[in-house]
Amino acid sequence: MEKFNPSALSDVRFLDLKAMAGIPALKDGAKYPVPVQLTEGTEPGLESIGAGLIKVLAEEPSYLKNIDRFKPMHDDERQKVYDYYRALLLLMRPQIEEELIMAGIAKTSAKDYAFAEQILTAAKNIGHSERSYINLAVLYANQSADLLKAKRTKESQIADERIVQILHEGLKQHPKSYDIMAELGGFHLRHKDLDIAREFFEDSLKDMPDSERKQQIQALSLELKAQLDQDNAVLEAYDQIMMGNEAKALETIEKHLKVDPDGWEGWYIKGWALRCLERYDEARAALLKSVSKDPEISATYNELSICEKESGNLPLAREYLEMAVDLEDDNVIYLANLAYLFLLDRDFSHARYYLDRARTVDPSDNQVLDLMEEYEALSGEKLGPAVVEEILSADEVRDLAKRGENDGRVKEV
């Protein structure tokens, strides 16, 4: 439902033109009270009526239900009033939509977004032209970019939602608009939704006349197809490994790497497949190549750890897992694997430390439960509640004391 903003029409009065003198061009045809933007010391005239009509048409028809004299009306009657205002404005100024679009573009360039939105919304509600929807979307795109630069992320996301909303509204009015489709393609491309972007670009090309722009979109669509094909190859190889078809996964990912050797994903998938095939030296080389492309992927270090463990190098296996845990400290698999590696060396202190961290993350995890049994059997220690080190600030320690939750074991440092 449209949110009522009582200040939107604060300077507008709804006047009966039939009772007014001096505007013979309109008063005989007036069906409803007409909005007039009044300023102090001026008499109502064509200019003030035009300004009032624009302000009303910058709102949705549902806005009228908040005006006292229109409250008793049904929605259909209020829509008739709204349509009458649009027809009246076009009668007064036939080129008003184009004038408003140009003014809205100028205000957008000047970053006067609130005024630009009002002007362009009025233009859209008056004529419903493709340009009005597109320029309103451009306004929101500029606004979103500025908000993002100012690190106002949530507000930027709201502006992005308005872009999609207004473009789809425009597409509903103009189902074959290649311009609106191209704008939607551009939006999804900026947000990395490559498959959706390509769909809109391809749809826009169907009716678009030959032009330099069409050639650019065709080239872009081909680039997106190539990128999507590569992404699909990675996903296909991943699925093959999950189904136990490591050799097929390796064949698929090798083809991918010939085309795109610069992404970490391809080398990671290759290393994972080779590790599953117990070709540890080759797996290690591929995984280290993946690390060179992106050193911040925890799963790669986990795979390297497995390779080193199976090759008998437990110290290096632990080191790699510690890197994985540093990157993702709440991953129960990495924590449990690291606890197990320490348990293999009968290092019960470190094994217990990482086991307790894993238990804190997910005490019902099957790997954790099996590891607890193994730990108790090897160490002879019966496990009680998990003990996890937590570093508190002085203020947090004092807050515990105030609430009576400090039993004396937590000290202020």
C-alpha positions as CSV (number, residue, x, y, z in Angstrom):
1,M,0.0,0.0,0.0
2,E,1.2,3.5,-0.8
3,K,2.5,5.1,2.3
4,F,0.8,8.5,3.0
5,N,3.2,11.4,3.2
6,P,1.2,14.4,4.5
7,S,3.9,16.9,3.3
8,A,3.8,15.8,-0.3
9,L,0.9,18.1,-1.2
10,S,1.2,20.5,1.7
11,D,1.1,23.6,-0.6
12,V,-1.7,22.3,-2.9
13,R,-5.3,23.2,-2.5
14,F,-8.2,21.5,-4.4
15,L,-10.4,24.3,-5.7
16,D,-13.6,24.3,-7.7
17,L,-12.9,26.0,-11.0
18,K,-16.5,26.7,-11.6
19,A,-16.6,29.1,-8.7
20,M,-13.4,30.9,-9.9
21,A,-13.1,33.8,-12.2
22,G,-10.3,34.5,-14.6
23,I,-9.8,31.1,-16.0
24,P,-12.4,30.7,-18.7
25,A,-10.4,28.2,-20.7
26,L,-10.9,25.6,-18.0
27,K,-13.7,26.4,-15.7
28,D,-16.6,25.3,-18.0
29,G,-15.1,21.8,-18.4
30,A,-14.1,21.2,-14.8
31,K,-15.6,18.0,-13.5
32,Y,-13.8,17.7,-10.2
33,P,-12.0,20.1,-7.8
34,V,-8.6,20.9,-9.4
35,P,-5.3,20.9,-7.5
36,V,-3.6,24.3,-7.4
37,Q,-0.2,25.0,-6.0
38,L,-0.6,28.2,-4.1
39,T,2.2,30.5,-3.1
40,E,1.8,33.5,-0.8
41,G,0.6,36.6,-2.6
42,T,-0.4,35.0,-5.9
43,E,-3.8,34.3,-7.4
44,P,-4.6,30.9,-8.9
45,G,-3.8,30.7,-12.6
46,L,-2.9,28.3,-15.4
47,E,0.7,28.0,-14.1
48,S,-0.3,27.2,-10.5
49,I,-2.9,24.7,-11.7
50,G,-0.3,23.0,-13.9
51,A,2.1,22.8,-11.0
52,G,-0.6,21.4,-8.7
53,L,-1.6,18.8,-11.3
54,I,2.1,17.7,-11.7
55,K,2.4,17.3,-7.9
56,V,-0.7,15.1,-7.7
57,L,0.4,13.0,-10.7
58,A,3.7,12.5,-9.1
59,E,1.8,10.3,-6.6
60,E,-0.1,7.1,-7.2
61,P,-3.9,7.2,-7.5
62,S,-4.3,5.6,-4.1
63,Y,-2.8,8.8,-2.6
64,L,-6.1,10.6,-3.2
65,K,-7.9,8.6,-0.5
66,N,-5.9,10.6,2.0
67,I,-7.5,13.9,0.7
68,D,-10.6,14.7,2.7
69,R,-12.9,15.5,-0.2
70,F,-11.9,12.2,-2.0
71,K,-12.2,9.9,1.0
72,P,-15.9,9.0,0.5
73,M,-15.2,7.9,-3.1
74,H,-14.7,4.3,-4.2
75,D,-11.3,3.4,-5.7
76,D,-12.8,3.3,-9.3
77,E,-14.1,6.8,-8.9
78,R,-10.7,8.1,-7.5
79,Q,-9.1,6.5,-10.6
80,K,-11.4,8.5,-12.8
81,V,-10.4,11.7,-10.9
82,Y,-6.7,10.8,-11.5
83,D,-7.3,10.1,-15.2
84,Y,-9.2,13.4,-15.5
85,Y,-6.2,15.3,-14.0
86,R,-3.9,13.6,-16.4
87,A,-6.1,14.5,-19.4
88,L,-6.5,18.1,-18.1
89,L,-2.7,18.6,-17.8
90,L,-2.1,17.2,-21.3
91,L,-4.8,19.5,-22.6
92,M,-3.1,22.5,-21.0
93,R,0.4,21.4,-22.0
94,P,0.5,18.7,-24.7
95,Q,4.4,18.4,-24.4
96,I,4.4,18.2,-20.7
97,E,5.8,14.6,-20.5
98,E,8.8,15.4,-22.6
99,E,9.4,18.6,-20.6
100,L,9.3,16.7,-17.3
101,I,11.6,14.0,-18.6
102,M,14.2,16.6,-19.7
103,A,13.8,18.4,-16.4
104,G,14.2,15.1,-14.5
105,I,17.3,14.2,-16.4
106,A,18.8,17.6,-15.5
107,K,17.9,17.2,-11.8
108,T,19.4,13.6,-11.8
109,S,22.7,15.0,-13.3
110,A,22.7,17.6,-10.5
111,K,22.1,14.8,-7.9
112,D,18.9,16.5,-6.8
113,Y,17.4,13.0,-6.5
114,A,14.3,13.8,-4.5
115,F,13.1,16.4,-6.9
116,A,14.1,14.3,-9.9
117,E,12.1,11.4,-8.6
118,Q,9.0,13.6,-8.2
119,I,9.4,15.0,-11.7
120,L,10.1,11.7,-13.5
121,T,7.4,9.8,-11.6
122,A,4.9,12.5,-12.8
123,A,6.2,12.0,-16.3
124,K,5.7,8.3,-16.0
125,N,2.2,8.5,-14.6
126,I,1.2,11.0,-17.3
127,G,2.3,9.2,-20.4
128,H,3.7,5.8,-19.4
129,S,6.3,6.1,-22.2
130,E,9.3,3.8,-22.3
131,R,11.7,6.7,-21.8
132,S,9.9,7.7,-18.5
133,Y,10.5,4.3,-17.0
134,I,14.1,4.1,-18.2
135,N,15.0,7.5,-17.0
136,L,13.5,6.8,-13.6
137,A,15.5,3.6,-13.4
138,V,18.7,5.6,-14.4
139,L,17.9,8.0,-11.5
140,Y,17.7,5.1,-9.0
141,A,20.9,3.6,-10.4
142,N,22.8,6.9,-9.9
143,Q,21.3,7.2,-6.4
144,S,22.3,3.6,-5.6
145,A,25.9,4.2,-6.7
146,D,26.2,7.3,-4.6
147,L,24.8,5.6,-1.5
148,L,27.2,2.7,-2.0
149,K,30.1,5.0,-2.2
150,A,28.9,6.6,1.1
151,K,28.8,3.0,2.6
152,R,25.0,3.3,3.1
153,T,24.5,-0.3,1.9
154,K,20.9,-0.9,2.9
155,E,19.7,2.3,1.3
156,S,21.7,1.4,-1.8
157,Q,19.9,-2.0,-1.9
158,I,16.5,-0.2,-1.6
159,A,17.4,1.9,-4.6
160,D,18.4,-1.2,-6.5
161,E,15.0,-2.8,-5.7
162,R,13.3,0.3,-7.2
163,I,15.3,-0.1,-10.4
164,V,14.0,-3.6,-10.9
165,Q,10.5,-2.7,-9.8
166,I,10.2,0.3,-12.2
167,L,11.7,-1.5,-15.2
168,H,9.4,-4.5,-14.8
169,E,6.5,-2.0,-14.4
170,G,7.6,-0.5,-17.7
171,L,8.0,-3.9,-19.3
172,K,4.4,-4.7,-18.3
173,Q,3.3,-1.5,-20.1
174,H,5.6,-2.2,-23.1
175,P,6.1,-6.0,-23.4
176,K,8.2,-5.8,-26.5
177,S,10.4,-2.9,-25.4
178,Y,14.0,-3.9,-26.3
179,D,15.3,-0.8,-24.6
180,I,13.7,-1.8,-21.2
181,M,14.9,-5.4,-21.7
182,A,18.5,-4.1,-22.4
183,E,18.3,-2.0,-19.2
184,L,17.3,-5.0,-17.2
185,G,20.1,-7.0,-18.8
186,G,22.6,-4.3,-17.7
187,F,21.2,-4.2,-14.2
188,H,21.6,-8.0,-13.7
189,L,25.1,-7.9,-15.3
190,R,26.2,-5.2,-12.8
191,H,25.0,-7.5,-10.0
192,K,26.8,-10.6,-11.4
193,D,23.5,-12.4,-12.3
194,L,25.0,-13.5,-15.6
195,D,22.4,-16.0,-16.7
196,I,19.5,-13.6,-16.1
197,A,21.4,-10.8,-17.8
198,R,22.0,-12.8,-20.9
199,E,18.3,-13.8,-21.1
200,F,17.3,-10.1,-21.1
201,F,20.0,-9.2,-23.6
202,E,18.9,-12.0,-26.0
203,D,15.2,-11.0,-25.6
204,S,16.1,-7.4,-26.4
205,L,17.9,-8.4,-29.6
206,K,14.8,-10.0,-31.1
207,D,13.1,-6.8,-32.2
208,M,16.0,-4.3,-31.9
209,P,16.8,-2.6,-35.3
210,D,20.3,-2.9,-36.7
211,S,22.6,-0.4,-35.0
212,E,25.9,0.0,-33.2
213,R,24.2,-0.6,-29.9
214,K,22.7,-3.9,-31.2
215,Q,26.2,-5.1,-32.3
216,Q,27.6,-4.2,-28.8
217,I,24.8,-6.2,-27.0
218,Q,25.3,-9.1,-29.4
219,A,29.1,-9.2,-28.6
220,L,28.3,-8.8,-24.9
221,S,25.8,-11.7,-25.0
222,L,28.4,-13.9,-26.7
223,E,30.9,-13.1,-23.9
224,L,28.4,-13.9,-21.3
225,K,27.6,-17.2,-23.0
226,A,31.3,-18.1,-22.9
227,Q,31.5,-17.2,-19.3
228,L,28.4,-19.2,-18.4
229,D,29.7,-22.2,-20.3
230,Q,32.9,-22.1,-18.2
231,D,30.9,-21.7,-15.0
232,N,28.7,-24.6,-16.0
233,A,31.8,-26.7,-16.6
234,V,33.0,-26.1,-13.1
235,L,29.6,-27.0,-11.7
236,E,29.5,-30.2,-13.8
237,A,32.9,-31.3,-12.6
238,Y,31.9,-30.6,-9.0
239,D,28.7,-32.7,-9.5
240,Q,30.8,-35.5,-11.1
241,I,33.1,-35.7,-8.0
242,M,30.1,-35.7,-5.7
243,M,28.7,-38.7,-7.7
244,G,32.0,-40.5,-7.5
245,N,33.0,-40.0,-11.1
246,E,36.4,-38.4,-10.5
247,A,37.9,-39.4,-13.8
248,K,35.0,-37.8,-15.7
249,A,35.3,-34.7,-13.5
250,L,39.0,-34.5,-14.3
251,E,38.3,-34.7,-18.0
252,T,35.7,-31.9,-17.8
253,I,37.8,-29.6,-15.7
254,E,40.9,-30.1,-17.9
255,K,38.9,-28.7,-20.9
256,H,37.8,-25.8,-18.7
257,L,41.4,-25.0,-17.7
258,K,42.5,-24.8,-21.3
259,V,40.0,-21.9,-21.8
260,D,40.2,-20.3,-18.4
261,P,43.5,-21.1,-16.5
262,D,43.3,-18.0,-14.3
263,G,40.5,-18.9,-11.9
264,W,41.1,-20.7,-8.6
265,E,38.0,-22.9,-9.0
266,G,39.3,-24.9,-11.9
267,W,42.6,-25.8,-10.2
268,Y,40.8,-26.5,-7.0
269,I,38.4,-28.9,-8.7
270,K,41.3,-30.6,-10.5
271,G,43.3,-31.0,-7.3
272,W,40.2,-32.4,-5.5
273,A,39.6,-34.9,-8.3
274,L,43.2,-36.0,-8.3
275,R,43.2,-36.4,-4.5
276,C,40.2,-38.6,-4.7
277,L,42.0,-40.7,-7.3
278,E,45.0,-40.9,-4.8
279,R,47.3,-39.1,-7.2
280,Y,48.6,-37.0,-4.4
281,D,51.7,-35.4,-6.0
282,E,49.6,-34.2,-9.0
283,A,46.8,-33.1,-6.6
284,R,49.2,-31.1,-4.5
285,A,50.6,-29.3,-7.6
286,A,47.1,-28.4,-8.8
287,L,46.0,-27.2,-5.3
288,L,49.1,-25.0,-4.9
289,K,48.2,-23.5,-8.3
290,S,44.8,-22.7,-6.9
291,V,46.3,-21.1,-3.8
292,S,48.4,-18.9,-6.1
293,K,45.2,-17.7,-7.8
294,D,43.4,-17.0,-4.5
295,P,45.1,-17.7,-1.1
296,E,41.9,-17.0,0.9
297,I,40.0,-20.2,0.1
298,S,39.8,-22.4,3.2
299,A,38.7,-25.6,1.3
300,T,41.9,-25.6,-0.7
301,Y,44.0,-25.9,2.4
302,N,41.8,-28.7,3.7
303,E,42.5,-30.6,0.5
304,L,46.2,-30.0,0.8
305,S,46.1,-31.2,4.4
306,I,44.5,-34.5,3.2
307,C,47.2,-34.9,0.5
308,E,50.0,-34.4,3.1
309,K,48.3,-36.7,5.6
310,E,48.0,-39.5,3.0
311,S,51.6,-38.9,2.0
312,G,52.7,-39.3,5.7
313,N,53.6,-35.7,6.4
314,L,51.5,-35.0,9.5
315,P,53.2,-31.7,10.6
316,L,52.5,-30.1,7.2
317,A,49.0,-31.6,7.1
318,R,48.3,-29.9,10.5
319,E,49.8,-26.6,9.3
320,Y,47.5,-26.5,6.2
321,L,44.5,-27.3,8.4
322,E,45.4,-24.5,10.8
323,M,45.4,-22.2,7.8
324,A,41.9,-23.4,6.9
325,V,40.7,-22.8,10.4
326,D,42.2,-19.3,10.5
327,L,40.1,-18.5,7.4
328,E,36.9,-20.3,8.6
329,D,37.1,-20.7,12.4
330,D,33.5,-22.1,12.8
331,N,33.9,-25.0,10.3
332,V,33.2,-28.1,12.2
333,I,34.8,-30.3,9.6
334,Y,38.2,-28.5,9.7
335,L,38.2,-28.3,13.5
336,A,37.4,-32.0,13.8
337,N,40.0,-33.0,11.2
338,L,42.6,-30.9,13.0
339,A,41.7,-32.5,16.4
340,Y,42.1,-35.9,14.7
341,L,45.5,-35.1,13.4
342,F,46.7,-34.1,16.8
343,L,45.1,-37.2,18.3
344,L,47.1,-39.3,15.8
345,D,50.3,-37.9,17.4
346,R,48.9,-38.5,20.9
347,D,49.0,-34.7,21.5
348,F,46.0,-34.8,23.7
349,S,46.2,-31.1,24.8
350,H,45.8,-29.7,21.3
351,A,43.4,-32.5,20.3
352,R,41.1,-31.6,23.2
353,Y,41.3,-27.9,22.3
354,Y,40.2,-28.3,18.7
355,L,37.7,-31.0,19.6
356,D,36.1,-28.7,22.2
357,R,35.9,-26.0,19.6
358,A,34.2,-28.4,17.2
359,R,31.8,-29.5,19.9
360,T,30.8,-25.9,20.5
361,V,30.0,-25.4,16.9
362,D,27.9,-28.6,16.5
363,P,27.8,-31.0,19.4
364,S,25.6,-33.4,17.5
365,D,27.8,-33.7,14.4
366,N,28.5,-37.5,13.7
367,Q,32.2,-36.9,13.1
368,V,32.5,-35.0,16.4
369,L,30.7,-37.8,18.3
370,D,33.0,-40.5,16.8
371,L,36.0,-38.4,17.6
372,M,34.9,-37.9,21.2
373,E,34.7,-41.7,21.6
374,E,38.2,-42.2,20.0
375,Y,39.6,-39.4,22.2
376,E,38.3,-41.0,25.4
377,A,39.6,-44.4,24.4
378,L,43.1,-43.2,23.6
379,S,43.5,-40.6,26.4
380,G,41.6,-42.4,29.1
381,E,39.9,-39.0,29.9
382,K,36.2,-38.8,30.3
383,L,34.9,-35.8,28.4
384,G,32.8,-33.3,30.3
385,P,31.3,-30.1,28.9
386,A,33.3,-28.4,26.2
387,V,35.9,-25.9,27.5
388,V,36.6,-23.1,25.0
389,E,38.9,-20.2,25.6
390,E,37.2,-16.8,25.3
391,I,39.0,-13.5,25.6
392,L,36.9,-10.8,27.2
393,S,37.6,-7.1,27.5
394,A,37.8,-5.4,30.9
395,D,34.4,-3.9,30.4
396,E,32.9,-7.3,29.6
397,V,34.4,-8.8,32.7
398,R,33.0,-6.0,34.9
399,D,29.6,-6.5,33.2
400,L,29.7,-10.2,34.1
401,A,30.4,-9.2,37.7
402,K,27.5,-6.8,37.8
403,R,25.1,-9.5,36.5
404,G,26.5,-12.0,39.0
405,E,27.7,-14.3,36.2
406,N,31.4,-14.3,37.0
407,D,32.2,-17.3,39.3
408,G,35.8,-16.0,39.9
409,R,37.4,-17.9,37.0
410,V,37.2,-14.9,34.7
411,K,39.8,-12.3,35.6
412,E,40.2,-8.7,34.5
413,V,43.6,-8.2,32.7
